[in-house]
Every structure is written in C-alpha cells, then in structure tokens.
C-alpha cells in the first residue's frame, strides 16, 4: 500500500448500470487498513457488483474507487497485484491435488517454482490441509475446498482480500474454522471486505457494517450501533404459570406494553435502565407469586436490524 494510506478501500458515488437497471446507484465506502467491512443486503442489492468493481472485474459507469491506494480504473494492474478474491464458489481445479493447485497458481504469479512450492507448503499447513495436500481436490469436502480457495488468494500475500459470501453452503463447524482463519489474517494486518447472507458471520467478523439495498447504502455502523437503531435491550421472561399475573406485574415496571407469546408462555419488555429495570421486574414477579423458568436480558439481533432496514429477511 502507498505510504500513509489509512484507508485500504475507498469508494465515492460508485455507479453501475445494466440497461435500464441501476445495479449501483451511488455507493460510498471506506475501509480502514487492517479491519473487516461487512457488506450486507438482500439478493440483488448490489453486493457482488460492488466487489467486482473494486476488484477491477467490472468498470464502473460513474464515481471513483481506490484500493490499496490505487485507482481501480486508471491503475487497475496495480490494484490487481495487491488483492485476493474468493468468490461464492471455490475456484480450484478438481483434477489436481491441493498442492498442485497452489504451486501452479504460484508459478503463474511469477513467484518462481521453488518459492511457489515453499509458499504452498506454508499455506497447506496453516489451513489444515497438509494431510490431504497430495490428494485430488475432487475428494475434498466443501469446507476443505473453501479453505484451499482462500489459500490460493493468499499466495502473493495481498494486503486486501475480497470475500464474496465465502461460507455459502458450509456446515457450522467448517464455517467457524473459516471465520477463525479470517480473523487471524486481519490480526496480521490484512484488510477484508466481506459480503455475506449469514448475519451471525458479519456479527462475528466485521469491525464495521454497511447495509445496501437496490444499489444504495441505507445504513452503516458497528454491529452494536445498528442494533441500537432497532431498539433497546429487552428483558424476556418465560413463566411456568400465571401468565396473566406475570403480564400485569411486568406492566408496572415498563412504559411500553409487554409483548406476549402465549405459545411459548414468554413475555418481553423494554428496559431503559437495565440495572434498575431488571431488579424491579424480579421484585414485581416475586411479589405477584409468579414462577418463571427463564429470566434473561436480550439484545436485538442483526437479523432484526436487517428486517427493519430492508423490510425482508436475509436470503438463505
């Protein structure tokens, strides 16, 4: 990256049009070096188009963007030398072994065959693929292929990494393994722009989140900041008996009407002063003689943020 650059990725007014459809209608982004930006949005919102423009795979119709300090249009070759890109599907050759995939790509990147072999060995070890290194990739599980795909992106040690829905279709254990690897890369100074449909993924990985819809940024902030926009923390109580009595008791300690789920026999109330409110709720239930099986403070989830902002749930 160019000296003194605090921003690894910056975009202003990015536009991309397909016929009469505006895929991007003026997107602004800024990503500090050594952080993760989570780019969220429903299907068709413009997430992948944004990544393709920033990775120089698409030419924008308007606006400007710089990656690692270089303009994505006028200095595309400089950008390409400094980025790694993992798309929604693992881009590896199934007929080759894991090691052969890495050595071949390293050679094509002009690392030199000896250096490519050494780098391949390092990455296979780091990504837990050493035992399967000399097996055909067609024998790999989905999680192993994704890890190999991520390893190929890191052969040339790029300072900026684009991950476009990298864990789509993976089981929870494989997803968590990939999350851990990404956080380790960020701890080493790599900048990551992540698009995802898994909101818990953004919650776990992203330092900052941008939500886009119909090609425009509609909200941004940390996960905590976005959750606070949806509402306050709430107290949720599951009672074993006396649901009506519990509602009456809790109504006395909150200004908002309790939300009741009769099927689950649960009540949720908003608290504006957590410490005082929790104590008051517990006292009210005890004085009313109501027994409960669960009594917990809950925060809004990113799923609720997504639904509130876009009017639809994230796609599976």
JOMONOR-V563989 format. One record per pair of residues at least 24 apart in sequence whose ideal C-beta (glycine too) atoms are under 10 Angstrom apart, sorted by the first residue. I is the first residue (numbers start at 1). J is the second residue. D is the distance in whole Angstrom. If there is no record, write none. Layout:
i:j:d
I:J:D
I:J:D
This chain:
i:j:d
1:33:7
1:67:9
1:68:5
1:69:5
1:70:9
1:82:7
1:159:5
1:160:8
1:189:10
1:191:9
2:66:9
2:68:7
2:69:3
2:70:8
2:78:10
3:69:9
4:69:9
5:32:10
5:33:7
5:66:9
5:68:7
5:69:5
5:70:10
5:159:10
6:30:9
6:32:6
6:33:6
6:34:10
7:31:6
7:32:6
7:33:7
7:35:10
7:66:8
7:67:10
7:68:10
7:69:8
7:191:9
8:32:7
8:33:4
8:34:8
8:35:8
8:37:9
8:66:9
8:67:7
8:68:6
8:69:8
8:82:9
8:83:10
8:159:7
8:160:5
8:161:10
8:189:10
8:190:9
8:191:4
8:192:9
8:193:9
9:33:9
9:35:10
9:37:7
9:54:6
9:65:8
9:66:8
9:67:5
9:68:8
9:72:10
9:83:10
9:160:7
9:162:9
9:191:7
9:192:10
9:193:6
10:54:10
10:64:8
10:65:7
10:66:5
10:67:8
10:69:9
11:50:8
11:53:8
11:54:7
11:60:9
11:63:7
11:64:7
11:65:4
11:66:8
11:67:9
11:72:8
12:63:6
12:64:5
12:65:7
12:66:9
13:60:9
13:62:6
13:63:4
13:64:7
13:65:9
14:46:9
14:49:9
14:50:7
14:53:6
14:54:8
14:60:5
14:61:9
14:62:7
14:63:4
14:64:8
14:65:6
14:72:9
14:215:9
14:217:10
15:53:9
15:60:6
15:61:5
15:62:3
15:63:5
15:215:8
16:46:8
16:49:5
16:50:8
16:52:9
16:53:6
16:58:6
16:59:8
16:60:6
16:61:5
16:62:8
16:63:9
16:215:8
17:60:10
17:61:5
17:62:8
17:215:9
18:49:9
18:61:10
21:214:10
21:215:9
22:46:9
22:61:9
22:214:8
22:215:5
22:216:9
23:48:9
23:49:4
23:50:9
23:52:10
23:53:9
23:58:9
23:61:9
23:214:9
23:215:6
24:49:6
24:50:6
24:53:7
24:58:9
24:60:7
24:61:8
24:62:9
24:63:8
24:212:9
24:214:10
24:215:5
24:216:8
25:62:10
25:212:9
25:214:7
25:215:4
25:216:5
25:217:9
26:62:8
26:63:7
26:215:8
26:216:6
26:217:8
27:53:9
27:54:10
27:60:9
27:63:7
27:65:9
27:210:9
27:212:7
27:215:7
27:216:7
27:217:6
28:63:8
28:65:10
28:210:9
28:216:9
28:217:6
28:220:9
29:54:8
29:65:8
29:193:8
29:208:10
29:210:6
29:212:9
29:217:8
29:220:9
30:66:10
30:208:9
30:210:9
30:220:10
31:67:9
31:160:8
31:191:6
31:192:8
31:193:6
31:207:9
31:208:7
31:210:9
32:191:8
32:207:8
32:208:8
33:68:9
33:69:10
33:159:7
33:160:9
33:189:7
33:190:9
33:191:5
34:159:9
34:185:10
34:186:6
34:187:8
34:188:9
34:189:5
34:190:7
34:191:6
34:192:9
34:207:9
35:186:7
35:190:10
35:191:6
35:192:8
35:193:10
35:206:8
35:207:4
35:208:7
36:161:9
36:163:9
36:182:7
36:183:8
36:185:9
36:186:6
36:190:9
36:191:8
36:192:4
36:193:8
36:194:6
36:202:9
36:204:10
36:205:5
36:206:5
36:207:5
36:208:8
36:209:9
37:191:8
37:192:7
37:193:5
37:194:7
37:195:10
37:202:10
37:205:10
37:206:6
37:207:7
37:208:5
37:209:7
37:210:6
37:220:9
38:163:10
38:192:9
38:193:8
38:194:5
38:195:8
38:196:7
38:199:9
38:201:8
38:202:4
38:203:8
38:204:10
38:205:7
38:206:3
38:207:8
38:208:7
38:209:4
38:210:7
38:211:9
38:220:10
38:222:10
38:223:8
38:302:9
39:162:10
39:163:10
39:164:9
39:193:6
39:194:7
39:195:5
39:196:8
39:202:9
39:206:9
39:208:10
39:209:8
39:210:5
39:211:8
39:212:7
39:217:10
39:220:10
40:194:9
40:195:8
40:196:7
40:197:8
40:198:10
40:199:7
40:201:10
40:202:6
40:206:9
40:209:6
40:210:7
40:211:5
40:212:7
40:213:9
40:218:10
40:219:9
40:220:10
40:226:9
40:302:8
40:305:9
40:306:7
40:309:9
40:310:9
40:314:8
41:195:8
41:196:10
41:197:9
41:210:9
41:211:6
41:212:4
41:213:5
41:214:9
41:215:9
41:216:10
41:217:9
41:218:8
41:306:9
41:309:9
41:310:7
41:314:9
41:315:10
42:197:9
42:211:10
42:212:9
42:213:6
42:214:9
42:306:8
42:309:10
42:310:5
42:311:9
42:312:6
42:313:9
42:314:7
42:315:6
43:197:8
43:312:9
43:314:9
43:315:5
44:213:9
44:214:8
44:215:9
44:315:9
45:195:9
45:211:8
45:212:5
45:213:5
45:214:7
45:215:7
45:216:9
45:218:9
45:310:8
46:195:10
46:212:5
46:213:8
46:214:7
46:215:4
46:216:8
46:217:10
47:164:7
47:165:8
47:193:10
47:194:10
47:195:4
47:196:9
47:197:9
47:210:10
47:212:7
47:215:10
48:87:8
48:88:8
48:164:6
48:165:8
48:195:7
49:212:10
49:215:8
50:162:10
50:164:10
50:193:8
50:195:8
50:210:9
50:212:7
50:215:9
50:217:10
51:85:8
51:87:8
51:162:5
51:163:9
51:164:5
51:165:10
51:193:7
51:194:10
51:195:6
52:85:9
52:87:9
52:162:9
52:164:8
54:79:8
54:83:8
54:85:9
54:160:9
54:162:7
54:193:7
55:79:8
55:80:8
55:83:6
55:84:9
55:85:5
55:87:10
55:160:9
55:162:5
55:164:9
55:193:9
56:80:6
56:83:8
56:85:10
57:85:8
57:87:10
57:162:10
67:159:9
67:160:6
67:162:9
67:191:9
67:193:9
68:158:8
68:159:6
68:160:5
68:191:8
69:159:10
79:160:8
80:158:9
81:109:9
81:156:7
81:158:8
82:156:9
82:157:10
82:158:6
82:159:6
82:160:6
83:153:9
83:156:9
83:158:5
83:159:8
83:160:5
83:161:7
83:162:6
83:191:10
83:193:10
84:150:8
84:151:10
84:152:8
84:153:3
84:154:6
84:155:8
84:156:8
84:157:9
84:158:4
84:159:9
84:160:7
84:161:5
84:162:7
84:163:9
84:185:10
84:190:9
84:192:10
85:149:10
85:152:10
85:153:6
85:158:9
85:160:9
85:161:8
85:162:5
85:163:8
85:164:7
85:193:10
86:146:8
86:149:5
86:150:6
86:151:10
86:152:8
86:153:5
86:154:10
86:161:8
86:162:7
86:163:5
86:164:7
86:165:9
86:166:5
86:178:10
86:194:10
87:149:8
87:153:10
87:162:9
87:163:9
87:164:5
87:165:8
87:166:8
87:168:10
88:163:10
88:164:6
88:165:5
88:166:8
88:167:10
88:168:6
88:169:9
88:195:9
88:197:10
89:145:9
89:146:9
89:149:8
89:164:10
89:165:9
89:168:8
89:169:9
90:137:9
90:140:9
90:142:8
90:144:9
90:145:4
90:146:6
90:147:9
90:148:7
90:149:4
90:150:9
90:152:9
90:166:9
90:169:10
91:145:10
91:148:10
91:149:6
91:152:7
91:153:9
92:137:5
92:138:10
92:140:8
92:144:10
92:145:6
92:146:9
92:148:5
92:149:6
92:151:9
92:152:7
93:136:10
93:137:7
93:138:9
94:136:7
94:137:5
94:138:4
94:139:9
94:140:8
94:145:8
95:136:7
95:137:8
95:138:7
96:136:7
96:137:6
96:138:9
97:132:8
97:133:7
97:134:5
97:135:6
97:136:6
97:137:7
97:138:10
97:139:9
97:140:10
97:148:10
98:123:9
98:124:6
98:127:9
98:129:5
98:130:9
98:131:10
98:132:6
98:133:5
98:134:8
98:135:7
98:136:9
98:137:6
98:139:10
98:140:7
98:144:8
98:145:9
98:147:9
98:148:5
98:151:8
98:152:10
99:123:10
99:124:6
99:129:9
99:130:9
99:132:9
99:133:4
99:134:6
99:135:9
99:148:10
100:133:9
100:134:8
100:136:9
100:137:9
101:133:10
101:137:6
101:148:6
101:149:9
101:151:9
101:152:7
102:127:10
102:129:9
102:133:9
102:148:8
102:151:6
102:152:6
102:154:10
102:155:7
103:155:9
104:152:10
105:151:10
105:152:5
105:153:10
105:155:6
105:156:9
106:152:9
106:155:5
106:156:8
107:155:10
108:155:9
109:152:10
109:155:6
109:156:5
110:156:9
111:155:7
111:156:7
115:155:10
116:155:8
119:151:10
119:154:9
119:155:6
119:156:9
119:157:9
120:151:8
120:152:10
120:155:8
122:151:9
122:154:9
122:155:10
123:147:9
123:148:9
123:150:9
123:151:4
123:152:8
123:153:10
123:154:6
123:155:7
124:148:8
124:151:7
126:151:8
126:154:9
126:181:8
126:184:8
126:185:10
127:151:5
127:154:9
127:177:9
127:178:9
127:181:7
128:177:7
128:181:9
141:170:9
141:171:9
141:174:7
142:167:10
142:168:10
142:169:6
142:170:6
142:171:8
142:174:7
143:167:9
143:169:10
143:170:5
143:171:7
143:173:8
143:174:3
143:175:8
143:176:10
143:177:7
143:178:7
144:174:8
144:177:10
145:170:10
145:174:10
146:170:6
146:174:7
146:175:9
146:177:9
146:178:6
146:181:10
147:174:8
147:177:7
147:178:7
147:181:7
149:178:10
150:178:7
150:181:7
150:182:8
150:185:9
151:181:9
153:185:10
154:181:10
154:185:7
154:190:8
157:188:10
157:190:9
158:190:8
158:191:9
159:189:7
159:190:6
159:191:6
160:190:7
160:191:5
160:192:8
160:193:8
161:185:7
161:186:9
161:190:6
161:191:7
161:192:5
161:193:8
161:194:9
162:191:10
162:192:8
162:193:5
162:194:8
162:195:8
163:192:6
163:193:7
163:194:5
163:195:7
163:196:8
163:201:10
163:205:9
164:193:9
164:194:8
164:195:5
164:196:9
165:194:9
165:195:6
165:196:6
165:197:6
165:198:8
165:201:9
166:192:10
166:194:7
166:195:9
166:196:8
166:198:10
166:201:9
167:194:10
167:196:7
167:197:9
167:198:7
167:201:6
168:196:8
168:197:7
168:198:8
168:316:10
170:198:9
172:198:10
172:200:10
175:200:9
175:201:7
175:204:10
176:201:10
176:204:9
178:205:10
179:204:6
179:205:6
180:204:10
180:205:10
196:314:9
197:306:10
197:314:5
197:315:5
197:316:7
198:302:10
198:314:8
198:316:9
199:223:9
199:301:7
199:302:4
199:303:5
199:304:9
199:305:8
199:306:6
199:313:10
199:314:6
200:301:8
200:302:7
200:303:8
201:302:9
202:226:10
202:302:6
202:305:10
202:306:9
202:314:10
203:227:9
203:301:8
203:302:5
203:303:10
203:305:10
206:302:10
209:302:8
209:305:9
211:302:10
211:305:8
211:306:7
211:309:5
211:310:7
212:309:10
212:310:9
213:306:10
213:309:7
213:310:5
213:311:9
213:312:9
214:310:9
218:309:6
218:310:7
219:305:8
219:306:10
219:308:9
219:309:5
219:310:9
221:305:10
223:299:10
223:301:10
223:302:6
223:305:8
224:299:8
224:300:10
225:305:10
226:300:9
226:302:7
226:304:10
226:305:5
226:306:9
226:308:9
226:309:8
227:299:6
227:300:4
227:301:7
227:302:7
227:304:8
227:305:6
228:299:9
228:300:8
228:305:9
229:300:9
229:305:7
229:308:8
229:309:8
230:299:9
230:300:4
230:301:9
230:302:9
230:303:10
230:304:5
230:305:5
230:306:10
230:307:9
230:308:5
230:309:9
231:256:10
231:270:7
231:299:9
231:300:6
231:304:8
231:305:10
231:308:9
232:256:9
232:269:10
232:270:5
232:271:6
232:272:6
232:273:10
232:274:9
232:277:10
232:299:9
232:300:8
233:270:8
233:271:6
233:272:9
233:274:6
233:277:9
233:297:6
233:298:7
233:299:5
233:300:8
234:258:10
234:259:8
234:267:10
234:268:5
234:269:6
234:270:5
234:271:7
234:277:10
234:296:10
234:297:8
234:298:5
234:299:8
234:300:8
235:267:8
235:268:7
235:269:5
235:270:8
235:271:5
235:274:8
235:277:7
235:278:6
235:280:10
235:281:6
235:282:9
235:295:8
235:296:7
235:297:6
235:298:8
236:261:9
236:264:10
236:266:6
236:267:7
236:268:5
236:269:8
236:294:7
236:295:8
236:296:6
236:297:8
236:298:5
237:265:9
237:266:7
237:267:5
237:268:8
237:269:8
237:281:7
237:282:9
237:285:7
237:290:9
237:292:5
237:293:9
237:294:7
237:295:5
237:296:8
238:264:7
238:265:6
238:266:5
238:267:8
238:292:6
238:293:5
238:294:4
238:295:8
238:296:9
239:264:10
239:265:6
239:266:8
239:267:7
239:285:8
239:290:6
239:291:7
239:292:5
239:293:7
239:294:9
239:295:9
240:265:8
240:290:9
240:291:5
240:292:7
240:293:5
240:294:10
241:265:9
241:289:9
241:290:7
241:291:6
241:292:9
241:293:10
242:285:9
242:288:7
242:289:7
242:290:5
242:291:8
242:292:9
243:267:8
243:290:9
244:290:10
245:285:9
245:288:5
245:289:7
245:290:5
246:281:10
246:284:9
246:285:6
246:288:7
246:289:10
246:290:5
246:291:9
246:292:7
247:288:10
247:290:10
248:284:9
248:288:7
248:290:9
249:281:8
249:283:9
249:284:4
249:285:5
249:286:9
249:287:7
249:288:4
249:289:9
249:290:6
250:280:9
250:281:6
250:284:6
250:285:7
250:288:9
250:290:9
251:284:9
252:280:8
252:281:9
252:284:6
252:287:10
252:288:9
253:277:6
253:278:9
253:279:9
253:280:4
253:281:5
253:282:9
253:283:8
253:284:5
253:285:9
254:280:9
254:281:8
254:284:10
264:294:10
265:292:9
265:293:9
265:294:10
266:292:9
266:293:9
266:294:8
267:292:9
268:298:7
271:297:7
